[in-house]
Amino acid sequence: MKRVFVMIAAVSQLALAAPNPVNELATRSGLPASEVSALLSNCDADQTSMNFCAWRDQIVAEQELQRIVDQKSAASPACGIALEKKVVAWKKSRDISCKTSADQEWHGGSMLPAAIAICATAETKRMTKTIRAKKCI
């Protein structure tokens, strides 16, 4: 019985730490989660599915970045404060850079939202790797 409680607590904690990207996308888009799931089931079906899949990947990458920042914060509150400030500034820069590069490549076309999200995902993964590798930035 004790193992079951520990497992439930661990799963509950994990669920709170990393919200389901489907639910997050449903909230952001106003679509029901079932429609979001359908869009995510075939990322190559159409442009809308491509966009939702790219946004899902970005959300997952940002959740992983936040998880690493939270780990570093738990180990050192001072480090956590510095990381949070760095990440906030970095995200602003990332978003501007990704929008600019996607605009230059796609000229405002239908692929633009997916291209921005793909860029943001790649940059977020790069930042996560950097933060993970260092004791504190």
C-alpha positions, -999 to 999 in steps of 0.1 A, spaced: 0 0 0 29 23 8 44 18 -27 11 26 -43 9 59 -24 45 68 -32 38 60 -69 6 81 -69 24 110 -53 53 108 -78 29 107 -107 8 136 -93 40 156 -88 51 149 -123 17 159 -137 18 192 -118 54 199 -129 48 193 -166 13 200 -178 1 180 -207 9 198 -239 -24 188 -254 -42 206 -225 -19 236 -228 -26 239 -265 -63 235 -260 -63 263 -234 -42 285 -257 -62 278 -288 -97 275 -273 -102 242 -291 -113 211 -272 -85 188 -262 -100 161 -285 -96 183 -315 -61 192 -305 -53 155 -301 -67 149 -336 -45 176 -351 -14 162 -333 -21 126 -345 -8 134 -380 16 163 -382 18 162 -420 -20 162 -426 -22 200 -433 -8 233 -422 -29 235 -391 -16 201 -379 20 212 -387 15 244 -366 0 225 -337 28 199 -337 54 226 -338 38 244 -309 36 211 -290 73 206 -295 80 241 -283 59 236 -252 77 204 -243 111 220 -248 101 249 -226 88 225 -199 122 207 -200 141 240 -197 119 250 -168 125 216 -151 163 221 -153 160 257 -140 139 244 -111 164 217 -103 192 243 -103 171 266 -81 164 238 -56 201 232 -53 210 269 -50 183 296 -46 209 323 -56 216 303 -88 179 300 -94 173 337 -92 201 344 -117 189 317 -140 153 329 -140 165 364 -149 188 351 -176 160 329 -191 135 357 -192 159 380 -211 170 351 -233 134 342 -243 127 378 -254 158 377 -275 150 342 -288 115 352 -298 126 383 -317 154 364 -335 132 334 -344 104 357 -358 130 377 -378 146 346 -393 113 329 -401 100 361 -417 130 363 -439 127 327 -449 89 324 -453 79 361 -460 48 359 -439 35 327 -456 14 300 -440 45 282 -428 55 312 -406 39 301 -373 54 266 -376 88 280 -386 89 304 -356 80 275 -332 106 252 -348 132 278 -343 121 285 -307 122 247 -300 158 244 -313 170 274 -294 153 262 -262 169 228 -265 203 245 -270 197 267 -239 186 237 -219 218 219 -228 239 249 -218 222 253 -184 223 216 -177 261 215 -184 269 244 -160 268 246 -122 253 281 -123 252 308 -149 
